[in-house]
Amino acid sequence: MPHIALDNDLPGISGLMAHHPGTAAPLGDLANALLRAPSSLEPGQRELIAAYVSHLNSTEFCAASHGAFAAAQLPGGRQLVEAVLADPATAPIDGRTRALLAVAAEVQSAARPVSAGVIASARAEGADDTALHDTVLIAAAFCMFNRYVSGLATELPKDDEYYEHSARQIVANGYRAAMAQAG
């Protein structure tokens, strides 16, 4: 049961955003900018970073949601996402993605500079300044989103079809449209 009374029965961050539209709009805009705006990273890669950070933070709702969003946009789909969440070192992903996930893991672990070695590894795999910037910002933002969802003990969906339905909406329309529908 959530720690606060919500005026809806939506799970996870969807319920919080529907209940507090004043904060939902800027949070939705942030998610849209991080995960859908032009970048040197494809939207599916960015969703994978969000899912991985959420997994590391043990935030089931966000890991499952963004895992479904990544799966809908990446070759390999659900199996690829599950492999990454299990162990990025052995997952069938390219070296740049693996190196960026290591960057994201360092951001998730503590509020300190990412180690020079991890940055050098990412650059050696082809990560440019935009990819590094976006990875760090996605990881940092998802630490915040995860704490929002977990801190208020939000509910999980009643069935896993929720994630697949949400993935179809996000892929087709982005976060702004999804947030408008949640509210």
Secondary structure, 3 states (H helix, E strand, C coil): CCCCCCCCCCCHHHHHHHHCHHHHHHHHHHHHHHHCCCCCCCHHHHHHHHHHHHHHCCCHHHHHHHHHHHHCCCCCHHHHHHHHHHCCCCCCCCHHHHHHHHHHHHHHHCCCCCCHHHHHHHHHCCCCHHHHHHHHHHHHHHHHHHHHHHHCCCCCCCCCHHHHHHHHHHHHHHHHHHHHHHC
